[in-house]
Amino acid sequence: MDEFSNIGAVACLEHIKHPISVARAVMENTPHVFLVGEGALNFALSQGFPKENLLVADSEKEWKEWLKTSNYKPVANIENHDTIGMIALDKHGNLSGACTTSGLAYKMHGRVGDSPIIGAGLYVDNEIGAATATGHGEEVIRIVGCHLVVELMRQGKSPQQACEEAVARIIRLTKLRNKKLEDIQVGFIALNKSGEYGAYCVQNGFQFAKHDHSGNTLIDANYFLKVGE
């Protein structure tokens, strides 16, 4: 998503190594904003992306071991997903962002998480700020998380305050549904037009990287659930 609210997204896209690049091609080369499944694959091939076998031996072995029980229960902070979210402010003061993921491991076929859903896993408003998310996508979708973070910044909250409020809403809804907080992890990062940034998550284990004129810094995000501390 760029500073003009141009958007591109793909989901349920198999055999393509860099789906985020296909999403950008959707944004730049089609009148649409979201392609899925076979349509997304056919579009990717038409744009010159090679079709590849992306299944590696270790993953296939783990999957076959999982099939013995087929018990789908995502565990917080167990690295069975690989969401990467990026938000940026350029020298002209323009904001943009991108988000990409393979999704949770062993998910039901056809499952779509928050990452490709504009407003959930990513949102950019060039007047205000940008946000992206990681963690259990179902919880982010439930509150349209990144749109919420940006709208909270519009109301005057700092990026840090906005991330904390979004996590607080997830926590309230989780308790309302009688679910255990220990079973979920969601993290947000946010950036406003002034270059201020913030991050917050449900529980420990979320890091984010900051890059500016001083270089790269890896930061442990603050979190709500202080288990055993």
Secondary structure, DSSP 4 states (H G I P E B T S, - for coil): --TT----EEES--S-S-HHHHHHHHHHHSS-SEEEHHHHHHHHHHTTPPP-----HHHHHHHHHHTTT------TT------EEEEEE-TTS-EEEEEE---STTPPTT---STTSBTTTEEEETTTEEEEEEE-HHHHHHTTHHHHHHHHHHTT--HHHHHHHHHHHHHHHHHHTT--GGG--EEEEEEETTS-EEEEEEES--EEEEEETTEEEEEEPEEEE-TT-
